[in-house]
Amino acid sequence: MRSVMWFVAAAVFATVQVAGAGAGQAAGQRPAAPAAPQRSPGAGPVIAFETTKGTFEMETYPNEAPKSVAQILTLVRRNFYNGLRVHRLVPGFVVQFGDPQTRDMTKRDLWGTRGSGRYIGVAEISPKRPHKLGAVALAHGGDPREADSQLYIALAGLGEPRIANIQGDFTVIGQVIAGMDVVRKLQVPDIIRRATVKEPAPGAK
C-alpha cells in the first residue's frame, strides 16, 4: 500500500548543541569536552544509526512501548536496517526510512510500501511520549497495530500543524539524543550504512 508514505508522524527533534570555546579562553587551554547526551528517565537501549551524512543516536522507550521497541531492537540486531535508504523527506515535518525495498534503486516507485513482513500487532501510543522535535515513531498505513519496520523522525514539534494533526495516531518509540544536525541533513536516497544497539556495560543499571 502506498498509504504508508502518507501516514508518517513527526516528533520534536532533540537538538544537541556543543558549546564552543569562549572568546576569552586562555591560549593553550583545551576546549571543553562535549557533554554526554541527556537520557530521559525510564529510557531503554540506545540505537546508533551510521548514515552517509554522519551518525545519530536515539534512546528507546520500552516502558511505554515494549513490543514496538522489542521489534525494532530485534531488527537492528539482525542488521535489517543496514544498507536501507531514506525514502521520504517532507521538510519541516518528517524524514523516514525502514523499507527493505530501498536497497534496490530499480524499485524506487515502490519505496515506502513494505516493511519486514511482521506487524507489531498492538498500538502502544502513550501520552507520556508525545511528538516533539526529534521524536522517533512508527509509520503505518492507517492502523497503528500494523506498524512494522518503518521509522520516521519528527523535524518539528507540536507547534507545527502537521505534527499536531498526527499526535495520538502513531507510536513514539524513542527520541534522538545526539546527532540532530545529521538528521536535518538527511535526504532521499541517503543510506543507513549501519544500525547498532549500544549495549549497556555489564552491571550498569
N, C-alpha and C positions, 0 to 999 in steps of 0.2 A: 504493500500500500504506500502511495506517495504521501499519505497523510502524516507519516512520521516527520516529514520535512516541515509540516505546518505547525506541529504541536511541540515546539521547543520552548522550554521555560528559561527564565533568566534569573540570576541571583546576584547579590551585591558583591562585586569584585573586592576582595580584601587587598588593598594596596599596601605593599610592604616597602617602605622607603628607608634608605640607608643614609644617615646623616654624613655629609662630607666634612672634611676638616675645616675648622673655623678660620676666618680671615686672620685672627690674631694668634694662630697656632705657632708655637715656638719652632724655630728651624731645627730640623733633625728629629722632631717628635713624630712618632708613628701615629698614623690616623687610627681612630677608634675602630675596633673590630665590629662588623655588622651585628646587630642584635639578633638573637635567635628568634625564629618565628614564634609568635604568641599562639599557644594552643588554647582551645576552648575547654571549659570544664566538661568532663564526660566524653571528650573526643577519643576516637579509636586510632587504629593504624594510619600512618601517613603513606600516601601513594605519590611517587615521583614520576613525572612524565617528561622524558627527554625528547625534544622536538627539534626540527630543523631551525627553529628560531631561538632555542635555548631550553632551559629546564624550569618547570614549575611544579610545586608540591601542593597537595590537598590533604587536609585532615578528613577523617570519616566519622560518621555519627551512628555507630551500631546500636546505641541505646534507643534511639528513636526509629531507626530503620534497619533492624537486624538482618532480615532476609535480603533486602536490597544490597546492603553493604557486603554481606557474605558472598552474594553472587558476583559483585564487581571484583572483590578481592580474589575470588577463585579464578576469574577470567584473567586478571593481571598475572597471577602466579602461573597460569598456563600459557603466558606470552600472547594472549589473544590480541592485545592492542598493538603489539609490535608490528610496525610497518603499515598501520592504518593511516588514512589521510583525513584531514579536516574536510568535511563535505558540506558544511553550511556555515555561513557568516552573515549575520544581519547587524551592521554597525550600530552601536548603541543599544543592542538588545542581547543577542547571544552568539556564541561560537560553539559548534557541535561536531562530534566525532563518535566513532564506535560501530560503523557498518563495515563488516569484513569485505564487502564488495569493493571498497575503496582501494584495495591493493591493486585492482585491475583498472587501468585508465580507460580501457575499451568499454567498461560498464558504467561510465560516468553518468549516463542518463538514469541509471537505477540507484545511484548513491542515495543513501538515506532511507531505503525501503526495507532493510533487513537488519537482523541482529545475530546473536549467537545461536538462535534457534530454541532458546529456553526462556519462556516467560517467568518473571518472578512470582506472579500469581497472587500478590496482595498489593494493596495500596497503603503505603506507610507514610502518609502525609501528616506531618506534625506541626502544630503552631509554634513549637519550640525552635523550629528550624525554618524561618521564613526565607523568602527570596530576597537576598541582599546582594550588593555588588560582590562578585567573586563566588557566589554560591554555585555549587555543582549539583545538578539534578538529572533525573532520568527522563529522557524523551519517550513519548509513546504516541500511538496513533488514535487516541481518543479515550482509551480506557487505561488508567494508571496501573491496573493489575497486569496489563500486557507489556509493561516496560521490560526491557531486556538488557542490552549492552550499550545502547547509545546514550552518551552523556552530553550535556550542554553546560556551559559556564555563562553566568549572567554578566553582561557588560554594563549593567546599570542596576539601580535599586528600585524600591517600591515607588519612588517619585516618578519613575518612567511609566506612563500609562500602559504600555505593552506588558511590562513586568507585573504591574498591579492587576491586570486582567487575568493573568495565569496563576496568581497566588492562590494556593489551596487546591490546585489541579494537578500538581506534579510533586513527586517525592524528592526532597532535597536530601542528598546523602552525604554532602561534605561541603568544604569551603576551601578556597585557595588561600594558603597561608604564606606562600613565598613564590616569587616569580610572576606576579601580576603583570609586570611590564612585558613579560614574554607572552602571556595570554593575549594581551592587547595587540601584539604584533601578528598573531596567527591569521593566516589567510587560507582560502581554498586554493590549491590542494596540498598544503604543508603536511609533512609526515610526522607521525608519532614514532620516533625511532625505537624507543623502549619505554616500557612502564614497569616499575618495580615497587614492591611493598617494602617500606623501611621498617624492618622488624625491630621491636624494642630489645634493648640489651638484656641478657639473662639477669633475672632478679629485679628488673625495672618494673615499676608499678604503672 
